[in-house]
Amino acid sequence: MSTSSREMSRCLAAVLSISMSAACSMDGSQPGADPSLGPTGSLSLHLVDNVSQKFAQVNVFVAQVQIQKYGSDWYTVATPNQLFDLLKLTSGVSALLAQNAVLPLGRYDKMRLILGDGCNVQMLDGKFNPLKIGPELVGGLILDCDIDLALGKVAQVFIDIDAGKCVQSILGPGGDTDYWLRPIGRVVDKGLTGGINGKLLDPLGKGLAGVPVLAQIIGADGYPSLVRKAFTDQDGCYKLDLLPLGATYYVASRPFIGPNVFAPIASGPLVLNNQAKNLTFDGVCSPVDKYGGLGGSVWPLAGVGQTTVIELMAFIPVAPGISKWLIVDDCMGDLGKDEQYGFGKMPFGQYAVRATRHNFLNGGFVSHKFGGIGDKLLVGPGAAQLSQQVVIK
């Protein structure tokens, strides 16, 4: 056989090998898949979290993950039976729950996260406390999703849990605090998302570490909805990933580090799409020496199987002559005889608060009820420490 013939044979063999390794069977199913599933696609499933500065660890036992085909059957995609510290799953780190799970082609709209015993939280002082699971979540937590499995593609699906909004503290009559796991999360196909990265600096060019940075979209009513929250690293760098494409985002922050307080800062509009999947916003933050605080109560109190998230909004310049209401901080209401919230180190300026009541229903479903935005408050001379009750109607 001539040299050219041998080369052609090797090339043909290589092409055939690649084709066979990538091909589905003639009926469209993955090699080795259950034939009863019909044409199949696959997904890999990851678990990620946002940083919380209230706890050292938030350990959640994930027993199983299921996904529902639109209006049809449920399928098990992962059985980790493992304890995960959510606070380690930040800044681009994720836990792989399933790799190339084979499922029928089509659209999936619900995901069920089945939790197990052994969940706990570690406080900042090192003490561990049990993390209780309410009866409404015994059968699992159901999250909405929109996953379209196509032939020949592997969907990279991420469950994004916000640890800062999944642990509810309830002060008992004896003075002891119980901690309840009531997670708030979302499910995204990473292939349909982008990100915003950047750095926050002081006027001398030093990075601001441990500062919350919030990516949000503004609705038709002129008020924002939070999509993703991150914290800056020791160099002042942040990474806001898993932001759905096809939306206009604003990035906002209210930096304070120990005794050093800085004015709120925000980006202009940042449009993420297929042509611009990753954008940058860097900011130089101005120090201030006058600031105050805002706190109060929520009414009515959260009942059994309910949590409340309170968002602090500030009126911040986003362009010359243009300011917008943007979320600069959030917290969960702490339950005792009443339900309290509080924000400190707020530079003098105009603020408002908004509460959202999350109702965890039997069967694992979660409904949301938005409280009205309270009166606009001016934190300033003579009114540095303000109080406002947030009413959820």
matplotlib code that plots the C-alpha trace (Angstrom):
import matplotlib.pyplot as plt

x = [0.0, 1.4, 2.1, -0.8, -3.1, -2.0, -2.6, -6.0, -6.9, -5.8, -7.8, -10.8, -10.5, -10.2, -13.2, -15.2, -14.1, -15.1, -18.4, -19.2, -18.2, -20.4, -23.4, -26.7, -28.5, -30.8, -33.8, -32.2, -31.4, -28.0, -25.9, -26.8, -30.0, -33.2, -35.0, -38.3, -37.2, -37.3, -35.0, -32.8, -30.6, -28.5, -27.7, -25.1, -26.3, -24.3, -25.0, -23.8, -24.5, -24.2, -21.9, -23.4, -21.6, -23.9, -22.6, -19.3, -20.9, -24.4, -24.4, -27.3, -27.9, -29.0, -30.6, -31.9, -32.7, -35.6, -36.8, -40.3, -40.9, -43.4, -46.9, -45.6, -43.4, -40.7, -37.2, -34.4, -31.2, -29.0, -28.8, -25.9, -26.9, -24.2, -23.8, -22.7, -21.4, -23.1, -20.7, -17.9, -19.8, -19.1, -16.8, -17.1, -16.9, -19.7, -20.6, -21.3, -24.5, -24.9, -22.8, -24.5, -27.7, -29.8, -33.4, -36.1, -35.8, -38.1, -38.7, -38.6, -40.2, -39.9, -37.0, -37.4, -34.6, -35.1, -33.3, -32.2, -31.5, -28.2, -28.3, -26.6, -25.1, -21.9, -22.0, -19.2, -18.1, -17.6, -20.7, -22.8, -26.6, -29.0, -30.8, -34.4, -36.5, -40.2, -43.0, -43.8, -40.4, -40.3, -41.2, -38.7, -38.3, -39.8, -38.1, -39.3, -37.0, -36.9, -34.6, -34.8, -33.0, -31.9, -30.4, -26.6, -26.2, -25.4, -27.2, -25.1, -27.8, -27.1, -29.2, -28.4, -29.2, -28.9, -27.5, -28.2, -31.9, -32.3, -31.7, -34.5, -33.7, -36.6, -36.1, -38.1, -39.8, -36.9, -34.4, -32.9, -32.7, -33.9, -32.6, -34.9, -33.9, -36.3, -34.2, -34.8, -33.2, -33.4, -32.4, -30.6, -29.1, -25.6, -25.4, -28.1, -26.4, -23.5, -21.7, -20.5, -17.1, -15.1, -13.3, -14.2, -11.4, -10.9, -9.6, -6.0, -6.5, -6.8, -9.3, -12.3, -12.6, -15.8, -18.2, -21.6, -22.2, -25.8, -26.9, -30.5, -33.0, -35.5, -39.1, -41.8, -42.7, -39.2, -38.2, -35.5, -35.5, -32.4, -30.9, -27.5, -25.4, -21.7, -18.9, -15.6, -12.4, -9.3, -8.3, -11.8, -12.7, -16.1, -17.8, -21.6, -22.2, -25.3, -27.1, -29.8, -29.1, -31.5, -31.8, -30.4, -28.6, -27.5, -24.7, -24.9, -23.0, -23.0, -19.4, -18.3, -15.3, -15.0, -15.2, -14.7, -17.9, -18.3, -21.0, -23.3, -22.1, -23.9, -23.2, -25.1, -27.2, -25.4, -27.0, -26.1, -26.9, -25.4, -23.0, -22.0, -22.1, -19.5, -19.2, -17.2, -18.0, -15.2, -15.8, -13.9, -15.8, -15.8, -15.4, -18.0, -17.9, -21.6, -24.0, -26.9, -29.1, -32.5, -34.5, -37.9, -40.5, -42.5, -46.2, -47.8, -45.2, -44.1, -46.2, -45.3, -43.6, -43.0, -40.0, -39.5, -36.7, -36.2, -34.4, -32.8, -33.0, -31.0, -31.6, -28.2, -26.8, -26.3, -25.4, -25.0, -28.4, -30.0, -30.6, -32.5, -33.8, -31.4, -31.0, -27.9, -28.5, -30.9, -31.6, -34.0, -36.4, -35.5, -38.5, -39.2, -42.1, -42.1, -40.2, -37.3, -34.8, -32.0, -29.4, -26.4, -23.7, -25.9, -24.4, -26.7, -29.1, -32.6, -33.6, -36.6, -37.3, -39.4, -40.3, -41.2, -43.0, -42.1, -44.7, -43.5, -46.5, -47.2, -45.7, -42.6, -44.0, -43.1, -45.3, -44.2, -46.1, -44.6, -45.1, -45.5, -42.5, -42.4, -42.2, -39.1, -36.8, -34.0, -31.1, -29.4, -28.7, -31.3, -32.6, -29.6, -31.3, -34.7, -37.4, -40.1, -42.6, -42.9, -46.5, -47.2, -50.9]
y = [0.0, 3.4, 6.1, 8.2, 5.2, 4.5, 8.1, 8.1, 4.9, 6.4, 9.6, 7.6, 5.5, 8.6, 10.2, 7.0, 6.8, 10.4, 9.9, 6.8, 8.2, 11.3, 9.7, 8.8, 5.6, 5.7, 6.4, 9.5, 8.0, 8.1, 4.9, 2.8, 4.7, 3.0, 2.5, 3.3, 6.9, 7.5, 10.2, 11.6, 14.4, 14.9, 17.4, 18.0, 19.4, 21.7, 23.3, 26.9, 29.5, 33.2, 34.2, 34.8, 36.9, 35.7, 32.1, 30.3, 27.2, 26.3, 22.5, 21.1, 17.3, 16.8, 13.3, 13.4, 15.8, 15.2, 17.1, 17.2, 17.3, 20.0, 18.7, 15.1, 12.7, 13.3, 11.9, 11.4, 13.0, 12.8, 10.9, 12.6, 11.6, 14.0, 17.0, 20.2, 23.4, 26.0, 28.7, 26.8, 26.9, 30.5, 32.6, 30.1, 27.0, 24.5, 20.9, 18.4, 16.6, 14.7, 14.4, 13.7, 12.4, 11.0, 12.3, 12.4, 15.4, 18.3, 21.1, 20.8, 23.3, 22.0, 20.7, 19.0, 19.2, 16.4, 17.3, 14.9, 14.9, 16.2, 19.8, 22.3, 25.8, 26.9, 30.3, 32.8, 31.9, 28.3, 26.8, 24.4, 24.4, 21.9, 23.2, 22.0, 21.1, 22.0, 19.5, 21.5, 20.5, 16.8, 15.8, 18.3, 21.9, 22.6, 25.2, 26.6, 26.1, 26.3, 23.7, 22.6, 19.4, 19.1, 16.2, 16.1, 18.8, 18.6, 21.3, 22.6, 23.3, 25.2, 25.2, 28.6, 28.7, 31.9, 30.8, 34.3, 33.8, 30.1, 30.0, 31.5, 32.2, 32.0, 33.1, 30.8, 31.8, 30.3, 32.5, 29.8, 30.3, 27.6, 27.6, 26.5, 25.6, 27.3, 27.8, 30.4, 29.5, 29.4, 27.0, 28.2, 26.7, 28.2, 28.2, 30.9, 33.2, 35.7, 37.6, 40.9, 41.2, 44.1, 45.6, 48.2, 50.4, 53.3, 56.6, 55.4, 52.4, 49.8, 47.0, 47.0, 43.5, 41.7, 44.2, 43.1, 43.7, 43.2, 42.6, 43.6, 44.5, 47.3, 46.6, 48.6, 50.2, 51.7, 49.4, 46.8, 43.0, 41.2, 38.5, 37.7, 38.8, 38.4, 39.7, 41.2, 39.2, 40.5, 42.5, 44.1, 41.9, 40.4, 38.0, 38.1, 35.0, 33.0, 36.2, 35.3, 36.8, 39.3, 41.6, 45.0, 44.9, 47.5, 46.7, 48.4, 48.4, 50.1, 49.5, 49.6, 47.9, 48.2, 51.9, 53.0, 53.8, 54.7, 56.3, 53.9, 53.3, 51.9, 51.1, 52.4, 50.0, 46.8, 44.8, 41.1, 39.2, 36.7, 39.3, 40.6, 37.7, 39.1, 42.8, 44.7, 47.4, 48.9, 51.5, 54.0, 54.5, 57.8, 57.7, 59.5, 60.5, 61.0, 58.0, 56.5, 53.5, 52.1, 49.4, 48.4, 45.6, 43.6, 43.2, 40.8, 38.4, 35.5, 32.4, 28.7, 27.9, 31.6, 33.8, 37.5, 39.1, 42.8, 44.8, 48.2, 50.4, 53.7, 56.4, 56.3, 58.2, 55.8, 58.5, 62.3, 63.8, 60.3, 58.4, 55.1, 53.1, 50.2, 47.4, 47.9, 45.3, 42.7, 40.6, 38.1, 39.1, 37.7, 36.2, 36.5, 38.3, 40.4, 40.3, 42.7, 43.9, 46.4, 48.1, 50.1, 52.4, 54.1, 57.2, 60.2, 60.0, 58.8, 55.2, 52.9, 49.4, 46.6, 43.2, 39.9, 37.2, 33.6, 31.0, 27.4, 25.3, 21.6, 19.7, 21.9, 24.7, 28.3, 31.3, 34.9, 38.0, 41.4, 44.0, 47.6, 49.9, 52.0, 55.8, 57.2, 58.1, 60.7, 59.6, 62.8, 65.4, 65.2, 61.9, 59.6, 56.7, 55.9, 53.3, 52.1, 49.3, 47.4, 46.2, 43.1, 43.3]
z = [0.0, -0.9, 1.7, 0.5, 0.7, 4.3, 5.2, 3.7, 5.6, 8.9, 8.3, 7.3, 10.5, 12.6, 11.1, 11.6, 15.2, 16.0, 14.3, 16.2, 19.6, 19.0, 17.4, 18.8, 17.8, 14.8, 16.9, 18.4, 21.8, 23.6, 23.4, 26.4, 27.2, 28.1, 24.8, 26.4, 26.8, 23.1, 21.7, 24.5, 25.5, 28.5, 31.3, 33.9, 37.2, 39.5, 42.9, 43.6, 46.3, 47.2, 50.0, 53.5, 56.1, 58.9, 59.1, 58.9, 57.3, 56.0, 55.6, 53.6, 53.0, 49.4, 49.1, 45.5, 42.7, 40.3, 37.2, 35.6, 31.9, 31.1, 32.2, 32.3, 34.3, 36.9, 36.4, 38.9, 37.7, 40.8, 44.1, 45.9, 49.5, 50.6, 52.9, 51.1, 52.7, 50.6, 51.6, 49.8, 46.5, 45.6, 43.3, 40.4, 42.6, 42.2, 43.3, 40.5, 41.3, 38.0, 34.8, 31.5, 32.9, 30.1, 29.7, 27.0, 24.7, 25.4, 27.8, 31.6, 33.9, 37.5, 39.6, 43.0, 45.6, 48.2, 51.4, 54.2, 57.9, 59.3, 58.0, 60.3, 60.5, 62.0, 63.6, 63.3, 66.9, 65.7, 67.4, 65.4, 65.5, 63.9, 60.8, 61.0, 58.0, 58.2, 57.4, 54.2, 52.8, 53.8, 50.2, 48.7, 47.6, 44.1, 42.0, 38.6, 35.7, 31.9, 30.5, 26.9, 26.1, 22.5, 20.6, 20.7, 23.4, 27.1, 29.1, 32.0, 34.6, 37.8, 41.0, 42.6, 46.3, 48.3, 51.8, 53.2, 52.5, 53.3, 57.1, 59.3, 62.9, 65.4, 69.0, 71.4, 74.6, 76.6, 74.9, 72.7, 68.9, 66.5, 62.9, 60.0, 56.5, 54.0, 50.8, 48.1, 44.8, 41.0, 38.3, 35.1, 32.0, 32.0, 28.2, 28.3, 30.8, 30.9, 33.6, 34.9, 36.5, 38.0, 40.8, 43.6, 44.8, 47.2, 45.9, 46.5, 44.3, 47.1, 46.6, 48.9, 50.3, 51.5, 49.9, 48.7, 45.0, 43.6, 40.0, 39.3, 36.6, 36.7, 36.1, 34.4, 37.7, 38.0, 40.9, 40.9, 41.2, 42.5, 40.3, 41.8, 44.7, 45.3, 47.6, 46.6, 47.3, 49.1, 46.0, 45.6, 42.6, 42.2, 39.8, 39.1, 36.9, 35.8, 34.7, 32.0, 28.6, 27.0, 29.9, 31.1, 34.4, 36.9, 39.4, 42.8, 46.1, 49.5, 50.7, 54.3, 55.8, 59.6, 60.5, 56.8, 55.0, 51.3, 49.3, 47.3, 43.8, 40.7, 37.1, 34.2, 32.1, 31.1, 28.4, 28.3, 25.0, 22.7, 21.3, 24.7, 27.2, 29.6, 30.6, 33.1, 35.7, 37.8, 40.4, 42.6, 45.8, 47.7, 51.5, 53.7, 57.4, 58.0, 58.1, 60.0, 60.2, 59.6, 61.3, 62.3, 62.2, 59.7, 60.0, 60.1, 61.4, 59.3, 60.3, 60.2, 56.9, 56.0, 55.7, 55.0, 53.0, 53.4, 50.7, 51.2, 48.2, 47.6, 45.1, 43.3, 40.2, 37.2, 34.7, 34.7, 35.8, 36.1, 39.4, 40.0, 42.9, 43.3, 45.9, 48.0, 50.7, 52.0, 55.0, 56.5, 59.2, 62.6, 64.4, 68.1, 69.8, 66.7, 63.3, 63.2, 60.6, 60.6, 58.3, 59.6, 58.2, 55.6, 54.1, 54.3, 51.4, 50.2, 51.0, 50.9, 52.1, 50.6, 52.1, 50.3, 52.1, 51.0, 51.7, 51.8, 50.9, 51.5, 48.5, 48.4, 46.3, 47.2, 46.6, 47.0, 48.3, 47.8, 50.4, 49.4, 49.3, 52.4, 52.6, 51.1, 53.9, 54.1, 56.3, 57.3, 60.0, 62.7, 61.3, 61.3, 63.0, 61.5, 62.2, 59.8, 60.0, 56.7, 56.0, 53.9, 52.7]

ax = plt.figure().add_subplot(projection="3d")
ax.plot(x, y, z, "-o")
ax.set_aspect("equal")
plt.show()
